[in-house]
Amino acid sequence: MSDDTTMMQPIVDPDALHLVVLTGMSGGGKTVALRALEDLEFYCVDNMPAELIPQLVAAVSQGEHGPRRRIAVGVDVRNRRVDLQRMPHVLSELSAAGVHVHLIFLDSRDDVLIKRYSETRRRHPLAIERRSLADSIAEERRLLRPLVSIAEKVIDSSDLNVHQLRRLFATGYAAASDGTTLLFESFAYRRGLPPDADFVFDARCLPNPHWEPRLRPFSGKDLPVREFLDANPVVNEYYGDVARWLETWLPRFEGEDRSYVTVSIGCTGGRHRSVYLVERLARHFRSERGNVLTFHRELE
């Protein structure tokens, strides 16, 4: 077991059947990690009961539309206690059957978890009447002790932001494919530039759906906004210029053995134009390369 967050165990045999089990403390980053793996074309299921994991692996790996060789499940204290207790046995049986099992435990310091909960106003899954947040976290640690003791990797996310955590998983579990991992990220200028951006493109010059009352509630992922922007020649010209620039210069960075490149696109609110462009660029580059991720800072 290791807590060195600078190294991840890569998937060295992409043809084998791999199961990544993400568990850990609530607020430790499991959802972020699961989304990163989903972007890497893992078949992902959250809050999976232990007794159903073998059935999931069997069904997905022998799917009628073609077998999937990379699966990720999230397991946490929302599971029944008997499921948590059975988890080591279930994973051991899967490993004996030839499945490459990777149990990853996402942890964080108690003071950081308390701060995260206070900022998001989320309710801890073990919170009950007369139990404080600190007591709920302590109980969660007790219940998860059998899993942390057998984890292949323990990641302390206390000092990692969302971008760094996604990068950690992308560079670790995209290792089965060749080439640089490409992350497209949307953001709002009013909240500042992303700290890890390699390239930044400013989309504030484009028509803003925010000023269309019927479009304001939507995001750049939604069809009404996409249709509005698709129909504008200036938007298409901007998209084409950015795509061609990246197609020209990304190979230069890959030639320098860069494992990760982040392309950030910003607009005023980070909900419409930047999200639309990130999704459109990601679709384009996924058609010709692997390891393409997306992240929408203001939406997530």
VOPAGU-2260 file (C-alpha; in pm, 1 decimal, decimal comma):
REM VOPAGU-2260
SITE   aa  ch    i         X         Y         Z
SITE  MET   A    0       0,0       0,0       0,0
SITE  SER   A    1     131,5     340,8     -93,3
SITE  ASP   A    2      24,8     700,5     -45,5
SITE  ASP   A    3     266,2     848,3    -300,8
SITE  THR   A    4      30,9    1053,0    -520,1
SITE  THR   A    5     301,3    1125,6    -776,5
SITE  MET   A    6     291,3     769,9    -911,2
SITE  MET   A    7       3,4     559,3   -1038,0
SITE  GLN   A    8      20,2     193,3   -1130,8
SITE  PRO   A    9     -30,7     192,4   -1510,8
SITE  ILE   A   10    -236,4     -64,7   -1693,5
SITE  VAL   A   11      46,1    -246,9   -1866,8
SITE  ASP   A   12    -167,9    -512,6   -2035,4
SITE  PRO   A   13    -455,6    -338,3   -2216,3
SITE  ASP   A   14    -588,6    -667,2   -2357,6
SITE  ALA   A   15    -654,9    -811,6   -2011,7
SITE  LEU   A   16    -976,5    -749,6   -1817,7
SITE  HIS   A   17    -919,1    -467,5   -1568,5
SITE  LEU   A   18   -1147,3    -364,9   -1282,5
SITE  VAL   A   19   -1071,7     -41,4   -1097,3
SITE  VAL   A   20   -1256,3     -15,7    -766,3
SITE  LEU   A   21   -1269,2     340,1    -634,0
SITE  THR   A   22   -1347,8     373,8    -267,2
SITE  GLY   A   23   -1254,4     604,4      16,5
SITE  MET   A   24   -1375,5     891,2     225,3
SITE  SER   A   25   -1682,0    1089,8     120,5
SITE  GLY   A   26   -1546,7    1416,3     -15,7
SITE  GLY   A   27   -1211,9    1259,9    -102,6
SITE  GLY   A   28   -1258,5    1290,2    -479,9
SITE  LYS   A   29   -1413,0     959,2    -585,0
SITE  THR   A   30   -1664,3    1123,1    -819,4
SITE  VAL   A   31   -1392,0    1325,6    -991,2
SITE  ALA   A   32   -1180,3    1012,5   -1037,1
SITE  LEU   A   33   -1474,6     813,5   -1172,7
SITE  ARG   A   34   -1549,8    1083,1   -1430,6
SITE  ALA   A   35   -1186,1    1086,8   -1537,4
SITE  LEU   A   36   -1197,7     710,8   -1595,8
SITE  GLU   A   37   -1527,2     743,6   -1781,7
SITE  ASP   A   38   -1357,8     989,1   -2018,0
SITE  LEU   A   39   -1093,3     720,8   -2073,6
SITE  GLU   A   40   -1371,9     487,2   -2193,3
SITE  PHE   A   41   -1397,3     278,9   -1878,2
SITE  TYR   A   42   -1743,4     135,3   -1819,3
SITE  CYS   A   43   -1829,4     317,1   -1495,1
SITE  VAL   A   44   -2091,3     249,7   -1225,6
SITE  ASP   A   45   -2111,2     437,6    -895,5
SITE  ASN   A   46   -2231,0     307,6    -556,7
SITE  MET   A   47   -2206,9     -56,4    -662,5
SITE  PRO   A   48   -2303,9    -326,2    -406,1
SITE  ALA   A   49   -2019,9    -572,7    -356,6
SITE  GLU   A   50   -2232,5    -879,0    -428,1
SITE  LEU   A   51   -2325,6    -742,4    -772,7
SITE  ILE   A   52   -1974,3    -660,0    -891,9
SITE  PRO   A   53   -1900,0   -1011,1   -1031,0
SITE  GLN   A   54   -2227,1   -1001,3   -1227,1
SITE  LEU   A   55   -2140,2    -658,1   -1364,8
SITE  VAL   A   56   -1794,1    -771,1   -1471,7
SITE  ALA   A   57   -1935,0   -1079,3   -1642,6
SITE  ALA   A   58   -2207,0    -884,4   -1823,3
SITE  VAL   A   59   -1986,3    -597,7   -1940,7
SITE  SER   A   60   -1691,1    -813,2   -2044,9
SITE  GLN   A   61   -1919,9   -1031,2   -2259,7
SITE  GLY   A   62   -2152,0    -760,6   -2389,7
SITE  GLU   A   63   -2349,6    -825,2   -2706,8
SITE  HIS   A   64   -2207,5    -505,3   -2860,0
SITE  GLY   A   65   -1850,6    -616,5   -2799,3
SITE  PRO   A   66   -1656,2    -690,2   -2480,8
SITE  ARG   A   67   -1537,5    -403,9   -2261,9
SITE  ARG   A   68   -1198,0    -469,4   -2104,7
SITE  ARG   A   69   -1184,7    -176,8   -1864,9
SITE  ILE   A   70   -1443,8    -134,0   -1590,4
SITE  ALA   A   71   -1456,0     102,7   -1291,7
SITE  VAL   A   72   -1694,1      95,7    -997,3
SITE  GLY   A   73   -1740,8     330,5    -704,8
SITE  VAL   A   74   -1791,7     179,7    -360,9
SITE  ASP   A   75   -1847,7     382,9     -45,6
SITE  VAL   A   76   -2031,1     385,1     288,2
SITE  ARG   A   77   -2367,5     421,7     116,4
SITE  ASN   A   78   -2332,5      46,3      67,2
SITE  ARG   A   79   -2472,5    -192,3     323,6
SITE  ARG   A   80   -2222,1    -276,4     594,3
SITE  VAL   A   81   -2232,4    -643,9     501,7
SITE  ASP   A   82   -2128,9    -546,8     146,0
SITE  LEU   A   83   -1828,7    -353,4     275,5
SITE  GLN   A   84   -1729,3    -650,5     488,5
SITE  ARG   A   85   -1757,3    -887,8     190,6
SITE  MET   A   86   -1563,4    -665,6     -47,5
SITE  PRO   A   87   -1214,1    -817,3      17,5
SITE  HIS   A   88   -1355,1   -1166,4     -44,6
SITE  VAL   A   89   -1532,6   -1060,4    -365,3
SITE  LEU   A   90   -1222,1    -890,7    -504,9
SITE  SER   A   91   -1008,5   -1190,8    -415,1
SITE  GLU   A   92   -1240,8   -1422,5    -607,2
SITE  LEU   A   93   -1236,5   -1193,9    -910,6
SITE  SER   A   94    -857,8   -1180,3    -902,8
SITE  ALA   A   95    -841,1   -1560,6    -882,5
SITE  ALA   A   96   -1066,2   -1574,4   -1189,7
SITE  GLY   A   97    -814,1   -1373,0   -1390,8
SITE  VAL   A   98    -949,6   -1020,5   -1351,3
SITE  HIS   A   99    -683,7    -755,9   -1291,3
SITE  VAL   A  100    -825,6    -580,3    -984,2
SITE  HIS   A  101    -704,9    -233,0    -881,6
SITE  LEU   A  102    -846,0    -110,2    -549,3
SITE  ILE   A  103    -784,2     263,0    -511,4
SITE  PHE   A  104    -863,0     438,3    -182,0
SITE  LEU   A  105    -917,8     815,6    -197,3
SITE  ASP   A  106    -844,2     977,8     135,1
SITE  SER   A  107    -811,7    1326,8     277,5
SITE  ARG   A  108    -735,1    1487,7     611,3
SITE  ASP   A  109   -1030,4    1533,0     843,6
SITE  ASP   A  110    -995,6    1911,4     851,9
SITE  VAL   A  111   -1002,0    1923,8     470,8
SITE  LEU   A  112   -1310,1    1698,6     453,5
SITE  ILE   A  113   -1490,7    1918,7     705,6
SITE  LYS   A  114   -1400,3    2228,4     503,5
SITE  ARG   A  115   -1521,9    2071,2     179,9
SITE  TYR   A  116   -1854,6    1975,8     334,4
SITE  SER   A  117   -1901,6    2319,4     483,3
SITE  GLU   A  118   -1833,5    2484,1     145,4
SITE  THR   A  119   -2071,0    2263,0     -52,1
SITE  ARG   A  120   -2338,4    2225,3     219,5
SITE  ARG   A  121   -2363,5    1859,2     135,0
SITE  ARG   A  122   -2487,2    1616,6     396,7
SITE  HIS   A  123   -2247,6    1341,4     499,1
SITE  PRO   A  124   -2395,1     997,5     414,5
SITE  LEU   A  125   -2354,9     887,1     777,2
SITE  ALA   A  126   -2491,7    1205,9     928,9
SITE  ILE   A  127   -2776,6    1136,3    1170,1
SITE  GLU   A  128   -2943,5    1334,3    1442,8
SITE  ARG   A  129   -2704,5    1423,5    1727,1
SITE  ARG   A  130   -2398,2    1301,9    1533,4
SITE  SER   A  131   -2152,8    1574,8    1437,8
SITE  LEU   A  132   -1974,2    1588,1    1103,5
SITE  ALA   A  133   -1646,3    1500,1    1274,8
SITE  ASP   A  134   -1808,2    1194,2    1436,4
SITE  SER   A  135   -1957,0    1089,4    1100,3
SITE  ILE   A  136   -1611,5    1105,8     940,4
SITE  ALA   A  137   -1463,1     902,3    1224,5
SITE  GLU   A  138   -1732,2     636,1    1182,9
SITE  GLU   A  139   -1670,6     627,5     808,8
SITE  ARG   A  140   -1299,0     565,8     866,2
SITE  ARG   A  141   -1383,7     277,1    1096,6
SITE  LEU   A  142   -1617,7     115,6     844,4
SITE  LEU   A  143   -1369,4     151,1     556,9
SITE  ARG   A  144   -1068,3      22,7     749,7
SITE  PRO   A  145   -1084,0    -325,9     588,9
SITE  LEU   A  146   -1065,3    -168,3     242,0
SITE  VAL   A  147    -782,8      75,6     305,5
SITE  SER   A  148    -574,7    -210,8     445,3
SITE  ILE   A  149    -585,3    -401,2     112,8
SITE  ALA   A  150    -577,4    -106,1    -128,5
SITE  GLU   A  151    -328,4    -115,6    -413,8
SITE  LYS   A  152    -302,7     260,4    -388,2
SITE  VAL   A  153    -402,1     521,8    -129,5
SITE  ILE   A  154    -431,2     873,1    -271,2
SITE  ASP   A  155    -437,8    1164,6     -30,1
SITE  SER   A  156    -630,1    1439,5    -209,8
SITE  SER   A  157    -592,9    1694,7      71,2
SITE  ASP   A  158    -358,4    1917,7    -126,9
SITE  LEU   A  159    -485,1    1833,1    -476,6
SITE  ASN   A  160    -730,7    2046,2    -669,5
SITE  VAL   A  161    -982,4    1894,4    -910,0
SITE  HIS   A  162    -754,0    1942,5   -1210,6
SITE  GLN   A  163    -457,7    1773,7   -1043,6
SITE  LEU   A  164    -668,1    1476,0    -934,2
SITE  ARG   A  165    -807,1    1425,8   -1284,5
SITE  ARG   A  166    -456,6    1454,0   -1426,0
SITE  LEU   A  167    -331,8    1191,9   -1180,8
SITE  PHE   A  168    -587,0     937,4   -1299,3
SITE  ALA   A  169    -558,8    1030,5   -1665,5
SITE  THR   A  170    -183,0     988,6   -1678,2
SITE  GLY   A  171    -198,8     666,9   -1475,4
SITE  TYR   A  172    -481,5     483,2   -1643,9
SITE  ALA   A  173    -443,0     615,5   -1995,1
SITE  ALA   A  174    -102,2     449,2   -2006,9
SITE  ALA   A  175    -244,9     154,7   -2200,3
SITE  SER   A  176    -287,2     376,1   -2504,4
SITE  ASP   A  177     -19,9     554,2   -2701,3
SITE  GLY   A  178      15,5     930,4   -2717,8
SITE  THR   A  179     -40,6    1230,9   -2501,4
SITE  THR   A  180    -354,6    1266,1   -2290,8
SITE  LEU   A  181    -547,8    1573,2   -2404,9
SITE  LEU   A  182    -775,8    1758,2   -2161,6
SITE  PHE   A  183   -1022,6    2018,2   -2286,1
SITE  GLU   A  184   -1145,0    2241,1   -2004,7
SITE  SER   A  185   -1406,3    2518,2   -1995,8
SITE  PHE   A  186   -1392,9    2801,2   -1743,0
SITE  ALA   A  187   -1527,7    3146,8   -1655,7
SITE  TYR   A  188   -1286,8    3438,0   -1679,0
SITE  ARG   A  189   -1452,0    3605,8   -1382,4
SITE  ARG   A  190   -1326,3    3320,9   -1163,3
SITE  GLY   A  191    -972,7    3334,1   -1295,1
SITE  LEU   A  192    -758,6    3127,7   -1528,2
SITE  PRO   A  193    -715,3    2753,8   -1464,4
SITE  PRO   A  194    -378,5    2707,4   -1292,0
SITE  ASP   A  195    -268,1    2408,6   -1500,7
SITE  ALA   A  196    -360,1    2532,2   -1849,2
SITE  ASP   A  197    -104,6    2480,5   -2126,8
SITE  PHE   A  198    -307,8    2672,6   -2386,3
SITE  VAL   A  199    -586,9    2926,3   -2326,4
SITE  PHE   A  200    -840,4    3039,5   -2587,1
SITE  ASP   A  201   -1078,2    3329,7   -2522,9
SITE  ALA   A  202   -1433,8    3272,6   -2654,0
SITE  ARG   A  203   -1582,0    3597,9   -2519,4
SITE  CYS   A  204   -1579,3    3744,0   -2871,7
SITE  LEU   A  205   -1849,2    3497,8   -2982,0
SITE  PRO   A  206   -2228,3    3551,8   -2963,2
SITE  ASN   A  207   -2344,4    3486,5   -2608,0
SITE  PRO   A  208   -2649,1    3258,2   -2558,3
SITE  HIS   A  209   -2685,8    3407,7   -2211,4
SITE  TRP   A  210   -2861,9    3708,1   -2367,4
SITE  GLU   A  211   -3125,7    3483,5   -2523,9
SITE  PRO   A  212   -3386,1    3432,1   -2245,0
SITE  ARG   A  213   -3491,9    3090,1   -2375,1
SITE  LEU   A  214   -3128,5    2967,2   -2378,7
SITE  ARG   A  215   -3010,3    3110,7   -2049,4
SITE  PRO   A  216   -3111,3    2809,1   -1832,4
SITE  PHE   A  217   -2922,7    2565,8   -2055,7
SITE  SER   A  218   -2551,7    2492,2   -2088,8
SITE  GLY   A  219   -2328,7    2436,8   -2389,8
SITE  LYS   A  220   -2401,7    2062,6   -2361,1
SITE  ASP   A  221   -2770,5    2109,9   -2436,6
SITE  LEU   A  222   -2920,1    2088,1   -2784,2
SITE  PRO   A  223   -3083,8    2436,6   -2796,2
SITE  VAL   A  224   -2750,9    2607,2   -2721,6
SITE  ARG   A  225   -2562,6    2382,4   -2962,2
SITE  GLU   A  226   -2807,2    2458,0   -3242,5
SITE  PHE   A  227   -2785,7    2832,1   -3172,6
SITE  LEU   A  228   -2404,8    2831,1   -3189,6
SITE  ASP   A  229   -2383,0    2581,5   -3476,8
SITE  ALA   A  230   -2584,9    2819,6   -3691,5
SITE  ASN   A  231   -2346,0    3111,9   -3645,0
SITE  PRO   A  232   -2068,5    3145,2   -3908,6
SITE  VAL   A  233   -1837,7    3331,5   -3669,7
SITE  VAL   A  234   -1857,8    3045,3   -3417,6
SITE  ASN   A  235   -1774,8    2790,7   -3687,5
SITE  GLU   A  236   -1481,8    3000,0   -3807,3
SITE  TYR   A  237   -1347,0    3027,8   -3452,1
SITE  TYR   A  238   -1386,5    2653,6   -3392,4
SITE  GLY   A  239   -1213,9    2570,7   -3720,4
SITE  ASP   A  240    -917,2    2797,7   -3644,5
SITE  VAL   A  241    -865,5    2646,6   -3297,9
SITE  ALA   A  242    -898,1    2288,7   -3426,7
SITE  ARG   A  243    -648,8    2347,4   -3706,8
SITE  TRP   A  244    -402,2    2516,2   -3472,0
SITE  LEU   A  245    -415,2    2223,5   -3231,0
SITE  GLU   A  246    -383,2    1968,8   -3512,1
SITE  THR   A  247     -69,1    2150,3   -3627,7
SITE  TRP   A  248     104,1    2196,2   -3294,0
SITE  LEU   A  249      -2,5    1907,5   -3071,4
SITE  PRO   A  250     229,1    1661,8   -3252,0
SITE  ARG   A  251     521,8    1885,9   -3155,3
SITE  PHE   A  252     438,5    1844,8   -2788,4
SITE  GLU   A  253     389,2    1471,1   -2825,9
SITE  GLY   A  254     734,1    1458,9   -2982,8
SITE  GLU   A  255     870,0    1595,7   -2654,0
SITE  ASP   A  256     718,2    1299,2   -2465,4
SITE  ARG   A  257     458,1    1515,6   -2294,8
SITE  SER   A  258     215,0    1286,7   -2111,2
SITE  TYR   A  259     -56,3    1549,1   -2064,3
SITE  VAL   A  260    -169,4    1870,5   -2239,1
SITE  THR   A  261    -451,2    2093,4   -2108,6
SITE  VAL   A  262    -640,8    2318,8   -2350,3
SITE  SER   A  263    -857,5    2570,2   -2163,3
SITE  ILE   A  264   -1135,4    2769,8   -2326,8
SITE  GLY   A  265   -1295,4    3053,5   -2136,0
SITE  CYS   A  266   -1599,5    3276,4   -2167,0
SITE  THR   A  267   -1774,1    3516,3   -1932,0
SITE  GLY   A  268   -1981,2    3271,1   -1728,1
SITE  GLY   A  269   -1824,8    2939,7   -1826,5
SITE  ARG   A  270   -2161,7    2781,2   -1908,3
SITE  HIS   A  271   -2239,3    2829,4   -2277,3
SITE  ARG   A  272   -1973,8    2920,0   -2534,7
SITE  SER   A  273   -1672,9    2761,8   -2363,3
SITE  VAL   A  274   -1864,9    2443,0   -2277,1
SITE  TYR   A  275   -1992,4    2413,7   -2634,6
SITE  LEU   A  276   -1643,2    2452,4   -2781,9
SITE  VAL   A  277   -1487,0    2206,1   -2537,6
SITE  GLU   A  278   -1746,3    1940,1   -2620,3
SITE  ARG   A  279   -1715,3    1999,5   -2995,9
SITE  LEU   A  280   -1335,2    1990,6   -2993,2
SITE  ALA   A  281   -1332,3    1678,2   -2775,7
SITE  ARG   A  282   -1564,3    1497,7   -3020,4
SITE  HIS   A  283   -1341,5    1595,8   -3309,3
SITE  PHE   A  284   -1016,0    1478,9   -3149,3
SITE  ARG   A  285   -1168,3    1158,6   -3012,8
SITE  SER   A  286   -1242,1    1058,1   -3371,5
SITE  GLU   A  287    -870,6    1047,4   -3448,4
SITE  ARG   A  288    -693,6     975,3   -3116,9
SITE  GLY   A  289    -740,6     819,8   -2774,0
SITE  ASN   A  290    -706,3     971,8   -2428,7
SITE  VAL   A  291    -924,7    1280,7   -2469,9
SITE  LEU   A  292   -1081,5    1417,2   -2151,0
SITE  THR   A  293   -1324,0    1700,5   -2079,4
SITE  PHE   A  294   -1381,1    1908,2   -1768,4
SITE  HIS   A  295   -1627,3    2193,1   -1715,4
SITE  ARG   A  296   -1507,2    2387,3   -1414,2
SITE  GLU   A  297   -1816,2    2598,9   -1359,5
SITE  LEU   A  298   -2062,4    2314,4   -1421,6
SITE  GLU   A  299   -1885,6    2060,6   -1200,3
